[in-house]
Every structure is written in structure tokens, then in C-alpha cells.
């Protein structure tokens, strides 16, 4: 065992259930992991078992529902323990038995409903419900007030759902949630709850829904059946659809810490066996689903506050993938357990690698949320940008190789490195050529801002993995047409990436690309204009503004980040708020026309305008670099084009396409 992190591998109890270590798999939306009868499909079973196999002590499933009449969730979208109990128990029993084989425990997360925060792609034609007739989070419509009888029905269904979970072999349940502004939380927060009956008014009345749920489950399943609660002691709500930023002075309209402390004590008294702590709400989604712009371990102060408030165990999530941070949090009494969500999407073997002293081989999560929350919002599918096998463990299992091939790869960006990794694991002989000094491609420029450190970590991880796999890597060597023809390879992969689009505005000596600035090849002195308000332009602007530079973004479209996607709303909303917070000026509907003598001229609907600046940074997109492919396309029997060289996109599609091709050569 890795002695450095020994305290993370000591047992801990939730209720009467003993867990082998201090790691929990955080609940993440299991969209695509259920079948059309409310059970777990094979993808779902494989997905959770893989994380148990990887050493995680407690698996907490993504959200499941107990009702399809009051609020429609679409059976087949996520599992349901009440829709068809026989099917649920049959499929879940297979899963829990396999999880238990690895000495792991598993809790079923059950939801009282989404209420006003239902994602529109999951809503269908059903009217959203809420404690009161309040504004929906995403849609410009008013929610229907839920009735007292419907509340009683949901409470009964929670009891039935927990009973079916116990029959299916689950070791406990987690209630979803007095957290993030879901339906039960909407009852608990006065901003959303305007009722005048026994479920509104005082804090005791607003928590009655949560109280009746735990009491019903204990009555149905027994007092010793663990019931945990996802809990947010603070909401960070400035107003409907308006959240606060870190460090921002504001008036809390949701749950403040004073009420959060009082509520936690009451919830413990009601019978909850542990609190799984975070902060935030859908109105401040970047707290509940923290993007890379949030600091690591952002929930620790709130977990510590809860640890000092109640006697039951505290689980702490929120970018806790740094093992030193996790170990310290358990050692100093911040929490009893560390919850990993996206890090276990990126690497299901995180815990076992850490235990075995192989922490450098843990594939990092880059907090992009493109494969997880972005795809959940857009396509109702849970995946991972850097791990193509996440939630596709069986479909994307490594394909056996019957005749190893000699394969050349041009380009050491994300696509080239992923292709080399997969090919080497499968048994092919691989040689990779990268004309730069290091592997990583656009990860290196993208990872330059302090909030993008995990992009650099991913580049380093690839370098380490290729070394472990004995891949032949040639740095500062450009693979050419003649080299390919001389080496007589069986197959060639061209992943030569892309190059920034450039144009002249006049003063070329003070016009730079975003990559040049991020890699510190060019220096911005004091004031600059960023031409292009896409994701790269906005992140470059934020990076410079945090250094104290005066930055203006000029975007030709009417909104910034219009062409990027799928971006999780948490990432996009936080970046949109951070830019003005750091005094970045944004001019939309603006096209730069000339730059000379420190004056940038640009055109708007209101006419020609000027801006004084020391330099101009171009961030107007990238152009595919596929010249080598075109030279070889008709000369080779097997050749593939991958990554930005094929089509400029994002890290996710570079990695996914590379995996798909490399796994079937």
C-alpha cells in the first residue's frame, strides 16, 4: 500500500455499513444507463462495476426516480426502482452482486424530482412542477404548484423505492436532495417556497418533505438501513437565474450559512445517516458543477463547517482529485470521506492506482464538462471527454490484435497521443513523430492559464503513458512524405493538428495569435484587444485580465461563445460572469478593420469606432493542417486522418475519434 496516503485506505462507517476506504463515487446523472422498464441496462451495470473494480469503497449511483406521473422523467432515460420493481430488482441485483465481489458497497440515489430545474431536453411536453407557481430555471414559463396529496404520494414512493433497492442488494440509499435547488430543496428554500400550508413558512415546515422521506424509508426498510442526504448548506443565489462568483459581495437569496447550519442539525435529528456536502444551486450552477475556473477542493470549508455541526459522517466532493488535498481533508477533520465524480469518469482505476503508488498514472479530469454535463444537457448521455470508455466499457473494450502492425503517427497532440496509447495497449508497434519539443499539441497553449492546469496534466499523462508502453517517440522531428515511404509502415495516422487563422490589420509587429500569447512567445504589455469571442478568445482574455492587463474583446456575432459546444451551462455561465468581474470589456457585433499606431479601428451597426491598445490578439479560429495527409492519401493502402487535422473541434472529439480508429486497426 502507498504509505503516503494510508489514511485514505482506513475503514469508515455510515450507519452500520462499513466501507473499506475513504473514497466514494459521487452520484452523476446516469442518462443512457437505464432500460425501458426502469432497470439498469448493460452499459449501466458495466459502468458502476468498473469503478468498484478500480478500488472505490462506496459507489453512489446517479439519480433514479420513483415517480412518472407527477413529474415525467422518461423511463429508459434513467433507472426507476418503482416503475417495474421486478425488472429493477433483477438488473440491479446483478450489478450489486458484482460490485460486492470487489468488497465495495453501493447506495442507490433516489430523487424526489427536479421541479423547476428540469433540463428542457428531458422535460418533453410535461408541465414542470414546483412548491409554488415560480419561474422555471431554463424555460420562460411558470411551474405548476404541487399538491399536498402529490407530496404524500412522493413520500410513499420513496419508501417503496428504497425497499426495492434493499431487495436488490443495495447497502443504503442517498436522497436527492436538499441540494442544488432540486424539488426537495425548492421546498426547503424560502425564495422558491411561498406555500401557506404545513409545507411552507417556517424552516421546520420547509424541511417537512425531507423529514417525511427519511421517516418513511426507515419505517419501510428498518432503522439500520442507511439513508444519506446530498446537502448544500449555502446556495450562492443572487436572484432567479443569477448566481454569485467566488469572492463577490452579495446578498444571499437562497440558503445562507446560518440557516444551513440550523437545517443540518434538524436533518441529522430526522434520521439521516450522513451528509454528502457541496454548495450551490441551478441558479449558480458553476458551484454545484464546478468548471476549471473554480479552485480545487472548493467545498472543503463548507464540509468542515458541517463536520463541526453534526455528529454523522460528512462526505466532501468538488474537484478533490488531488490526493494530497484529499489526505489532508480526512486527516484534519474536514470530512470523513472524499467523493470523486468526474475524476472517476476520467479514470475508473483512480483509487487502485493511488493505493498501489501509481498516482502519476491516474488520467486527469480536465473539468471541461463537455463529455459529461455538456452531453447530458444536449443529448441525455453520460460520457467523458478524455475517457472514451466511460459508460461504454463493453462497447469500447479493447479489440484483440491477431497480426501486429507497424504504425507511424504524425503529430503528438491529444489525437496522436491517444491513438498511440490505444495501439500500443492492443499490441501494435508504434512510432510517433512530433515536430515540437513536447507532446501535447494545443493542450500546451490551452493549459497555460492557471485555471487550465489540468490540460498540462493531461499532456504529461500522455507522455508518461507512452513511455510506460514503450512507444517510440521522436520529438522535434517532423514526419515527412519521404520518411513515410522509406519506413514502409503498414499504416500511417496523420494527426498534425491545426494552426491559428491569421490576417493583417496593418501593424503585424504588434498583432499576435492567442497561442503565441498563451505560450509566452509574445508579450502583452498593458492594453490589448482580443479579436474573437469564442472559448479560446474568452479564456485568453480572462487569463490576461487576471494578470492586471486591460482587455477588450471584439466579437463579430451578437453573443460571445455562440459557436462553441456542447459546453456545459456551468462553464459557459461562469466564464461569461468572470469576464466583466475582471473588467474585461466586451463589444459584440464588432468587426476589426485596421490597426496602426496603437489605434484599432472596428465597424459596428452604430458606425466606425476606435480603441487604443498596445497589441491585438487574433483568436478567430483554427485551420486544419492536413498537407501530409494529402501528399500520402493516394500512395498508401491504409492511412487515417485524425484530430484537428481532420476537422477543427475540441479535445473530446480528438480523443474519441482517435480511440475509435486506433481500437479497430
Secondary structure by P-SEA (a helix, b strand, c coil): cccccccccbbbbccccccccccccccccccccccccccccaaaaaaaaaaaaacccbbbbccccccccccccccccbbbccccaaaaaaaaaaaaaaaacccbbbbbbbbccccccccccccccbbbbccccccccccccccccccaaaaaaaaaaaaaaaaaaaaaccccccccccccccaaaaaaccccccccccccccccccaaaaaaaaaaaaaacccccbbbbbccccccccccccccccccccccccccaaaaaaaaaaaaaacccccbbbbbccccccccccccccccccaaaaaaaaaaccccbbbbbcccccaaaaaaaaaaccccbbbbaaaaaaccaaaaaaaaccccccccccccccccaaaaacccbbbbcccccccccccccbbbbccccbbbbccccaaaaaaaaaaaaaccbbbbbbcccccccccccccccccaaaaaaaaaaaaaaaaaacccccccccccaaaaaaacccbbbbcbbbbbbbbbcccccccccaaaaaacccccccbbbbccccaaaaaaaaaaaaaccbbbbbbcccccccccccccaaaaaaaaaaaaaabbbbbcccccccccccbbbbcccccbbbbbbcbbbbccbbbbccaaaaaccccccbbbbcccccccccaaaaaaaaaaaaacc
